Amino acid sequence: DYSPLSPEQAALYQRVVDEAMERIGSAQDIERRGHVLAMLTALKQVCNHPAHYLADGEIDLRRSGKLQRCTEILDTVLEIGERALVFTQFKKMGVLLQQHFEERYEDEIPFLHGGTPATRREEMVRSFQEDADAAPILIVSLRAGGTGLNLTRATHVIHFDRWWNPAVEDQATDRAYRIG
């Protein structure tokens, strides 16, 4: 799904581009490439949510078109009694999503990321797969969810932010569509 930028996101996006283009214009070779990569990462964060880029902690739904659309999708998923995986490539965004979903759905929403201890990771997966009263949403960092997981109880997969390599996304999506 495509979602429009909020007015705040659009203004912030333009500011990031303008500032980055100044740095890029005065840089040479490897430094220039570094500035371009930094700009692309910053723009991805702005597109996720201004709070992701600004680190201001204000996860207000109205600030992000993408978060609004993701929430609409999850509202529908939960309304029909199904489960969803929400992938993000950024741990910081995963924490913001977890905060938002916990407030909205009044439930503890687990977030599986690279720093999750192995025993906790196993328990999160087991609970999502087997427990009738487990949270119907599991947030997963794309790298942590890329290998070794079976999350077939999920009927919906949302990639909140796109990875640089579509094959990594496909591998993560396959967590939900594995059979055996």
PyMOL commands that set and color helices and strands:
alter all, ss='L'
color gray80, all
select helices_A, chain A and resi 7-25+29-48+50-54+61-63+65-79+91-105+118-130+166-177
alter helices_A, ss='H'
color red, helices_A
select strands_A, chain A and resi 84-88+111-112+137-141+156-159
alter strands_A, ss='S'
color yellow, strands_A
deselect
rebuild
show_as cartoon
